[in-house]
Amino acid sequence: MNLDLLNNSLNNSKDNNLISKFIRELSEFLKKENNAKINQLNSLKQENCLYQVVEMGINCVYLENLENCRVFKENDIPKDILEKISNDTVLKYKDGKYVIEEEITQRFFDSLVGIKEYVDIQKKFTQESNILQNSLDTIYKIQERNEKYTIVTYEKNGICTIKVPNELIPYWSKKGEYLKYKNGDFQREIMND
């Protein structure tokens, strides 16, 4: 009797079991990873939350959550909506699907000004407010917004207040939010209180 043949058969059987076990474990791991990614994407979608299209892709869009400024790729947009939207369109996630917020989108577009007008507003603001004397790390907090101006406060040897034209404030900012002034623009600053 050839014991080597029997021994080789047993070893091959062990190898096959090891390979089968590895494939099962790898398959389970990949399923868990895939489910985690799906759950992560679903967690980015919040019921009754507004999203703005920041970039159109092929059969997808990149959306910015207007509450927390997170941008993510969204593939789950129906073709009929994809055909109607463009950059800066505002969508709402409602009842498990996206709908176009036409009125809000129109208000956003109506608030935009031309480049020359924006530069003129920015120049006048920097001259009158002396904001360029502040540190680049200065954090501004929105205290109040009205139709034309936003009142922001910051600390510089005490609390200081500046009246800023709304054209220079990110459109989706609201009372209580924080801003930074970088390269001539106010930008939303997400902070944990």
C-alpha positions, 0 to 999 in steps of 0.5 A, spaced: 500 500 500 502 506 498 502 511 504 504 517 500 498 517 496 493 516 502 497 522 505 497 526 499 490 525 498 489 527 506 493 534 505 489 535 498 483 535 502 485 539 508 488 544 502 481 544 499 477 545 506 482 551 508 481 554 501 473 553 502 473 556 509 477 562 506 473 563 500 467 563 505 470 568 510 472 573 505 465 572 502 462 574 509 467 580 510 465 583 503 458 582 504 459 586 511 463 591 507 458 592 502 452 593 507 456 598 511 457 602 505 450 602 503 448 604 510 453 609 510 450 612 504 443 611 507 445 615 513 447 621 508 440 621 506 436 625 511 428 625 511 426 632 509 433 635 508 435 640 503 441 638 498 444 642 493 447 639 486 454 641 486 456 637 480 453 633 475 456 626 473 454 621 468 448 618 471 449 621 478 450 627 482 454 630 487 450 633 493 451 638 498 447 637 505 445 644 506 445 642 514 452 639 515 456 641 508 457 634 507 458 633 499 457 626 497 456 622 490 448 620 489 447 614 484 440 613 486 436 619 482 431 617 477 432 619 470 426 624 470 429 628 475 436 627 472 434 630 466 431 636 469 436 638 474 443 642 473 448 645 478 445 649 484 438 646 483 436 644 490 433 637 492 429 635 498 429 628 500 422 626 502 419 619 503 425 616 501 426 619 494 428 626 492 424 631 489 426 638 486 424 644 490 423 649 485 421 655 489 427 654 493 432 653 487 429 660 484 430 664 490 437 661 490 438 663 483 435 670 484 439 672 490 446 671 485 449 677 483 454 678 477 461 678 478 462 685 477 457 687 482 460 682 487 467 685 486 464 692 488 460 690 494 466 686 496 471 692 495 466 697 499 465 692 505 473 691 506 474 698 506 469 700 510 469 694 515 477 693 516 476 686 516 483 685 513 486 687 519 483 681 523 487 674 523 485 669 518 483 664 524 478 669 526 471 665 527 465 670 526 458 668 528 451 670 525 447 674 530 442 676 525 440 676 518 435 681 514 433 682 507 440 686 505 445 685 511 447 679 516 450 681 523 456 677 525 460 678 531 467 676 533 472 676 539 478 681 538 479 685 545 472 684 547 466 682 542 466 686 536 460 686 531 460 687 523 454 688 518 456 684 512 452 685 505 448 678 504 451 677 497 458 676 501 455 671 506 453 663 504 446 663 502 444 657 506 447 660 512 443 662 518 443 665 525 448 661 530 452 658 525 460 660 524 463 663 518 471 664 516 473 670 512 478 667 507 481 670 500 475 675 500 469 670 502 466 668 508 465 661 508 461 656 513 465 653 518 462 647 521 463 647 529 461 643 535 459 647 540 
